[in-house]
Amino acid sequence: MDLNALTIKQLHDRIKDKDLSVTELVQAVIKRKVAADQKINAYLSFDEDGALKKAKLVDENLSKGFQPLPLTGIPMAIMDNICVAGVQMSCASKMLEGFIPPHNATVVDKLNEQKSVLLGKVNMDEFAISGSLGHSSFKKTLNPWDDTRVPGGSSGGSAASVASGEALFSLGTDTGGGIRQPASFCGVVGLKPTYGRVSRYGLAATASSLVQIGSLTRNVTDAAIVLQAIAGKDARDCITTSF
């Protein structure tokens, strides 16, 4: 079975039933990334060793009786304008090359509470300004469905990583369409949450009165799962999908 083709909900159920280990899942996604990203260029940084170490730790916790949460063990990627402690955050600009945040964004802390597995940071338009992902200082990300076309922007790396199976979900940012437009270009589900629903602490914002952190996923149910995780328990008030 192609694990990369399954949804978050399907994978959660298999992990919960002990039909699948987190290490097996992470290895499958890493294998897909190594094969696909040579052409697509979704990632700016990728921590294979760190992801496998985290997967092993999560499996150990599960073996000791930890009950998996909806995103436990799920491999994911984060747009490179969101702080992850100890990991370079460049906003796809050489101006910030080498900048290492000392703290996590709130959304990253919430994903860590879920025991998600971070694979790496994905490409974007420089400082999240543009709608094509043609303005990264480091590399050009291609649309996974047609490499003659753009993946959209500014969260094009997030959309491309999910569409190509190089991550099960990804976080991006949306000011005036930065999640929704690349989601439509890449055939995935992009969600810009209601303003204030998700914390922007730890985000390099372009327009604080408009920008929101949101998700790119395979389907609407997965989008609801991620929203509930990054927004906290009150987010279920705005979820109408049953899962």
Secondary structure, 3 states (H helix, E strand, C coil): CCHHHCCHHHHHHHHHCCCCCHHHHHHHHHHHHHHHHHHHCCEEEECHHHHHHHHHHHHHHHHCCCCCCCCCCCEEEEECCECECCECCCCCCHHHCCCCCCCCCHHHHHHHHHCCEEEEEECCCHHHCCCCCCCCCCCCCCECCECCCCCCCCCHHHHHHHHCCCCCEEEEEECCCCCHHHHHHHCCEEECCCCCCCCCCCECCCCCCCCEEEEEECCHHHHHHHHHHHHCHHHHHHCCCCC
